[in-house]
Structure formats: structure tokens, C-alpha cells
Amino acid sequence: MFDATSGMLAAMPQLSVFQYNVVDNIFSMTVACMGAAALFFFLSKGTVSPQFRPVLTVSGIVVSVACYHYFMIRHSWQGAYSFADGNYIGTGTAFNDFYRYADWIITVPLLMVELVGVMTLERSKAKSLLTRLVIAAAAMIALGYPGEVISTPEGWSMRVMWGVLSSIPFFYILYVLWVELTNSLPSQPVAARRLIEVARLVLLVTWAVYPIAYALGGTVDALTAKAGGNVDSSGVVALQVGYAIADILAKAGFGLLVYSIARAKSGPLVENVGEVFVAVAH
Ligand SMILES: *C/C=C(C)/C=C/C=C(C)/C=C/C1=C(C)CCCC1(C)C
């Protein structure tokens, strides 16, 4: 059932040695970044006030889940290709795009929990905001997946349609977060305001990379290459690299910002162990 021809999982276009290795190395680097970030978030818990410790735990879980999935994604990538006649060609085992969507469906709602947790809103307000964000995030990811696994040029318009549908909850999330973060600014401690403004921007920019990577991997050329046609397959590479870099920034990078906000709101609470991490983080 899970073969390339059924369309359940993406087929593998032929790649040059360089193209194959760029993707393989970025996956490897992503595993390292996520793992390192997980250590940092778990070990830094003592440096924020108790109310923000659950937020750091959630940040640590997000990057741990991503670390595992990137390990599996890389494993799947290596299993999908073999070296032959100076190029990398498909082994017949399809690359498993599902790992990434499985990762997002877990980590994106948790990222929302991180952000809402560090905003310290009124309880009822936080609950309604989180409910809306989590539902929209699930819809965005569920609507993107059917388009992601389309791997023939004939499927181009369907892929665009799923992308557009997925973009509706996507814009909704960005709009809601922008507005809520902006509205919360006056009630935030001065020390945290600047960081929240930065977080607002980082969120917007890193999240914008996802639909762009999706589009680059869904051009008629990229889909033709996926279907086995002998055309330029750089779109397929751009998609993998784009998603991986966006994931590092949106999970580890964003988690660091959330940590800085939590620190800024924790006031001068420094223990011996804490000082080491504070020194590292600043
Ligand atoms: C840690 C993972 C994160 C923050 C993932 C975010 C994913 C998106 C913002 C995906 C968005 C998409 C669209 C807006 C349209 C095309 C399909 C998607 C799912 C790639």
C-alpha cells in the first residue's frame, strides 16, 4: 500500500550527489540542533520562576519530538536512495513524508501552548485563545498533507488546491497571534516587551517559509521529477531544506525566545546553577 505508485507517499526523483548530500546533511544537522535545544530547555528550568517551568518543559518536549522525527526522516531518506552511475536513484522504497506531518500535528499545538503560556493571560482568555489556535493548527496540517503526497504533474492543480485550503487556517493563526501579542504588550513587563515584539516577527517570518517550501516542491517540474521524469529536481531539494531550516528556527529558535521572555519576566532569580545558563543564554 505504501508505495510510490499509489500516491500515498512521495516517489523519489533522481538526484545528483550534491543534491542528495545537501538534504542528508541538513537532516543530520537538524537532529543535532533539536537534541541540543532539548538539553538546554530541560536543564534551564531552574533559571525561570516556577510559573514558567512548565513552559520550558513543553519547549523541551517539542524539540525532543522533532529530534526523534528528524532521525526517522533521515533514516527514511537514506533508505529511499542508492548510489548508482554517479547519481542517487530511488531504491523503490518511498521517502516517508508522513513523519514530518506526524511531527507537526504534535509539535505545532505544543508551540501554541508555549507561546500562550509565556504570555501570562487571564485564565479564560488563555483557554479560548489556545482552543482556537490548536483547532486551526490541526486543520492547517490536515489540509496540507493530501497535497504534500501528490507526486505527479497531473496532480498539480489538486496540490495547489490543498495548499490554498491549508492557507486559510494558516493566515487565521498568524492574524490571531499578531493581534493577541500586540494587544498584550501594554500589560507585559517592560523587560519582556521588546522580546515579545521580536517573537511576533520571528513567528511570522519562520512560518512563512513553510508554504514557500511547499510551493517550491510542487512546481510542475518538481512533480514531473517525482513521477520519474528526467527534469530538474531542485524543487524537491528546496522543499526538504526549507522545511528543515524552518523547523529549526520555529522550534529551537522560537523556544529560545520564549525562554528569554520567561527569564525577563522571572526577575532577578539567580541560583548557582542558574547563573551558568544565564551566562550561556545572554
Ligand atoms: C514545527 C513546525 C511548524 C511550526 C510547522 C508549521 C507548518 C506550517 C505553517 C505549514 C503550512 C502549510 C501551508 C500554509 C500551505 C501548504 C501546506 C503547509 C502545511 C506546508
The ligand as a Tripos MOL2 file, in Angstrom:
@<TRIPOS>MOLECULE
LIG
   20    20     1     0     0
SMALL
NO_CHARGES

@<TRIPOS>ATOM
      1 C1          7.4450   22.9970   13.9830 C.3       1 LIG1
      2 C2          6.6250   23.0180   12.8450 C.2       1 LIG1
      3 C3          5.9180   24.1090   12.3960 C.2       1 LIG1
      4 C4          5.9430   25.4320   13.0690 C.3       1 LIG1
      5 C5          5.1660   23.8930   11.1930 C.2       1 LIG1
      6 C6          4.4410   24.8080   10.5620 C.2       1 LIG1
      7 C7          3.7990   24.4720    9.3560 C.2       1 LIG1
      8 C8          3.1290   25.3240    8.5270 C.2       1 LIG1
      9 C9          2.9600   26.7750    8.8560 C.3       1 LIG1
     10 C10         2.5890   24.7780    7.2950 C.2       1 LIG1
     11 C11         1.8580   25.4460    6.4200 C.2       1 LIG1
     12 C12         1.3400   24.9610    5.1040 C.2       1 LIG1
     13 C13         0.6470   25.8950    4.3450 C.2       1 LIG1
     14 C14         0.3110   27.2640    4.8400 C.3       1 LIG1
     15 C15         0.1530   25.5990    2.9500 C.3       1 LIG1
     16 C16         0.8100   24.3920    2.3530 C.3       1 LIG1
     17 C17         0.8320   23.2510    3.2840 C.3       1 LIG1
     18 C18         1.5930   23.5330    4.5870 C.3       1 LIG1
     19 C19         1.0600   22.5040    5.5700 C.3       1 LIG1
     20 C20         3.0730   23.3130    4.3390 C.3       1 LIG1
@<TRIPOS>BOND
     1     1     2 1
     2     2     3 2
     3     3     4 1
     4     3     5 1
     5     5     6 2
     6     6     7 1
     7     7     8 2
     8     8     9 1
     9     8    10 1
    10    10    11 2
    11    11    12 1
    12    12    13 2
    13    12    18 1
    14    13    14 1
    15    13    15 1
    16    15    16 1
    17    16    17 1
    18    17    18 1
    19    18    19 1
    20    18    20 1
@<TRIPOS>SUBSTRUCTURE
     1 LIG1         1 GROUP 0 **** ****
